[in-house]
């Protein structure tokens, strides 16, 4: 997350530099209660996008969605994605970006709720980028799980383990975790390995 990249993104939308919004995002991703949903996660997502940018129909919209998709992160709340999407859309609306583009960005961010398959191709790419963490090596995956647990340290252990296992099982139950062929090729097998191991640990197996 650097200012130069942000300014290039703003230029791609024909927007002013919007440094106040950049600072808002930096501050948001630096909040002390975050352990996984930080600027490091956004940087990881942006690197994933750079490696797969040819898959995007509207690369700037995909990138903006990734910058904003966890801008609001309150572990006690269930509407973080909506509030994050509202922030992104407020920026675009303020500068007269077309409603079609605004609504696509909103859809991309809302797709990271991971409740249902995305219906827009670029949203599928955003989701694959967000879920690429599931397919990293075992050490990095273990750190990811530990960071998520730290964000929910206020949840009693048995309840957390049950709910977390249910979430991971929902990904494992999908015919494929990843929608795009490059992400499926690279991450599907290790993601399933990581999920199976994590679920077994959570379930006490």
Secondary structure, DSSP 8 states (H G I E B T S, - for coil): --HHHHHHHHHHTT----HHHHHHHHHHHT-TT-SSSSHHHHHHHHHHHHHTGGG-SSHHHHHHHHHHTTSS--TT-S-HHHHHHHHHHHHHHHTT--HHHHHHHHHHHHHTT-SS--SSHHHHHHHHHHHGGGGS-HHHHHHHHHHHHHHTTTS-HHHHHHHHHHHHHHHHTSS-S-SSHHHHHHHHHHHHHHHHHHHHHHHT-
